[in-house]
Amino acid sequence: MEKRTPTVTAGIRRTYSQELRALRAPHAFGGRWRIVAAVGIAALLPLAACGGSSASPQQRRMCALVIDVSASIDQKVIDQYKADITNVIKGCAGGSFSADVATENSQASVCPSVAVDLVPAHPRDNKLYDDAQTAQLSRQAETRTAELIKCATGQDRQRTDLFGALVGAGKTLSARPNAPRELTVLTDAVSTRRPFNLATSELEPADITSLLDRLGRDSLIATLTGVNVRMVGAGAGVDFDPSRLRRLEDFWRTYVTRAGGRLTAYGKTTEGA
């Protein structure tokens, strides 16, 4: 409970005393209604002393992060992820942050995923205090995400199970269907785990339709209803000609649409360029 200054506390007491005197007055409501009113005033006093309440956790925004750490991603690029991760966490202040990795078998990863609420557990309605607590939670999220990446890069990662990682992120985000939700994927956008190897797929329109149907039968279309999706690093370091890079983007736009989401950014940088 927030500590009130003597002036505020005294004001509350004076108001309560004044109302009680008014209720005793002959011209006030009937006796029964006076009792009800007095009880109502007494019930409001704890709320006045404690200050406001925070938004419902079910309405708190969610920010999920998927990090591709497969061998096709150069270690220098993985090291550069730090700035992108910091930006995602900073932009999620006041919400709930989660992170996981895309590995050889994303749904069976031995590395613990990250989940941190970036809002003080006991806010004081004091901006300096609450901001300091949020900053501390943000540093905790960054540290745990760095530990996740370190763990994942020490595992078998010759191929990328990007689809499995997206399914996992979708399950996390589905916990709050009515909250604002976003998913950021740090990846070159080339999932290579067989039999869904985008590095060897032609990705013509008919190929995309066929591949998505197969992914659906194998439960590898994520549930991203109402989720804004950003793919950062897409196409970076990939040995595709411009035409094939465009088809790769077409595939992901179609995938996200079928998953129920909206691809808001796609490209080599956080701005989607």
N, C-alpha and C positions, 0 to 999 in steps of 0.2 A: 504494500500500500504506500502511496506517495505521501511523504511528509509535508504537511501544510504549515505555512507561516502562521504566527500568532494572530496576525491581523485577519487572515482568512478564516481561521478557526473561530475567532471571537465573533466574526460576522455571521457565521453559520449558527452559533449559539444564540445571538441576539435575534436572528430571524425566527428560530424555533420558539424562543420565549415570547416574542411578539405574537406569533400565530396562536400559541396556547392561550394567551390573554384574550385574544380576539374570540376564540372559540368559547371562552367562559362568559362572554358578554350576553346580556339578555336578548339582544336583537339578532344574535347569531342563529345558525340553523337549529333545528330541533336536536335534542340531546343525543339521539342515536346517530345522526349524521355528524355531530361534532366529534364523536368517538372515532368514526370511520376516517374523518379528515385528519385527526391527530395521528392515527396509525399510519396513514399515507405519508404524512410529513416525516415521521420518524423513520420510515422505510427508505426515504430518499436521502437521509443524512449520510449513510455509509457511501453512497454513490458520489455525493458531493465531495467527500473527503478523499476518495480514492482516485478521482480523475476519470478520463475516458478509457474506453477499451479498444483493443486492436481489432483489425478486420478478422473475419473467420478464416481459419487455416484452409478451409475448403475453397475459399475465394482467392487465396494467395497465388500469385503467378508462379509458373514452373518453367525452369530453364534446364533442358537436358543437353548434354554434350557427349558426342561419340568421337573418339580419337583413333584414327587408323595408324597402327604402329607396325604394319607389315613390312617385310624386307624390301618391298618396292618403294617404300618411303625412305629417302636418304636421311641419315641421322641428323644432318644439319637442319633439315626441314623439321624433324621432330623437336629439335632444340628450339627452333623458331616458333613452335606452337605456344611457347610460354606467353608471348604477348597476346596471342589470340585468346588463350585461356583466361588471362587476366581481364581482357575486355568483356568476355562473356560473363564472368563472375561479377565484375563491376556493374555491368548492365542489369544484373539480376538482384541487386540490393533490395531488400524488402520482400524477396520471394524465396523460392526453394530451388536449390541447385543440385543437379545430379550429373555424374560423369561415369562413362564406361569406355572400354576399348574394343576395337575391331581387331581380332586376332585370327589365328588359324581356325579356331572353333569358338566363336564369340559366346555362344550360349553355354559353353562348358569351361569358361575361363576360371583359372585358379586365383586370379588377382581380384581382390575385393573392390567392388564398385564404390563410388563416392556419393554421399547424400548429406547435404548440409542446408539447414534453414538459415537464410541470411537475414534474420530479423531477431532482435534481442528477445530472449525468453521472458524477461521482465522489464519491458520498456517503462521509462519514467516520464515520458512526455517532456523530456529535456533533450534538445537537439544535440548538444555537445556530447552528452553521455550516450545517447542512443546511437549516434554516428560512430563513436569510438567502439562501441560493442559490435556494430555491423562490420566495421573495418577489421576487427579481430576475427570475426567469423569468416570474412572473405579471405584473410591470410590462412586460416585453417583449411578452407576449401582448396586454395592454391597448393598448399603443402601436401594435402592428401591426394590431389590429382597428380602432382609430380611423383609421388610414391607409386601411384597406380601405373603411370607410364614406365617407371623404372622396373616395376615388377613384370609388366607385359613385354618389354623389350628383352627380358631375360628368358622368355619362353619361345617355343617353336612358332615361328611367324613367317614361314616361307610363302604362305598364301593368305589371302584376305577374305574373311567371312563377314563382309559388310552387311549383307542382308540379315544375318543372325543378330548383329549388333543393333540394327534398326528395329527389329522386332522387340528386342529387350527394352530399348528406349521408349517404344510405343506403349509397352505395358506399364512402364513407370509413369508416363504422362497421362495414361488413361485413368489414373487414380483420382484426378480432379477434372472431370469432363467439362465443368462450367467455369473453370479458371482460365485466364490468359496463359497460353502455353507456346513454347518455342523450342526448336531442336536445331542445334548447330553441329555440323559434321565436319571434322577436320580430316580431309582425305583427298587422294588424287582421283577419286570416283571410280576406280577400277577394281571391282571385287573379283578375285581370281580363284576362289575356292570352287572346285568341281562339284557338280556338273554345270554350275552357273558362272562360267569364266568370261567376264566381259572383255578380257584381253584378246580372246579368240572369236568372239561373236561379231558377226557382220553388222548387226544393229540396223538393218533396213526396217522400214515400218512393219513388214510381215514378221521379221525376226523379233522385233520388240514385243509384238502382240503374243507371239508364241512363247517367248521367254517369260513374260508376265503371267501367262496362264499356268505355266509349269511352276513358277514360284508360288502362285496361289494354291496350287494343289499340294505343295509341300509346306504350306503355312508360313511362307517367308515374305508375305506382303504385310508390312507393319500396319498397326492400327494407329493412324495419325489424324483422326477426324478433328478438324478445327485447329490443327497445329501449323504454325508458321515454321518453315524449314529453310535453313541456309546451309549450303555446301561450300566450304572454304578450302581452297587448294585444288579444286577440281581441274583436272587436266595438267597440273604442274608436273613436269618431268616425264610426262607420258609420251611415248614414241608413236603418236597417231598423227596422220595428216589432218589438215583443217576440216576436211569433209567428215572424217570419222569422229573428230572431236565434237562436231555439231551433232552427229547422230548419238554420241554418248550423252550429250546434254538432253537431247530429245528423249532418250530412254529414261533418264532420271526425272524429267518433268512428268512423263507419263506415269512412272512408278509412284511418285508422290501424290499425283492426282488420284490414282486408283486407291492409294492408301487413305485418301480422305483429307490430305493436307494441302498446303499451298507453298510452292517453292518460291520464296521471296528473294533469294540471292543465290547465284551459282557462278563460281569463277575461282580464280587463283588467289584472290585477296578477300578480306572480310567484307569489302564493299561489293563483292560478286563480280569484279572485273578481271 
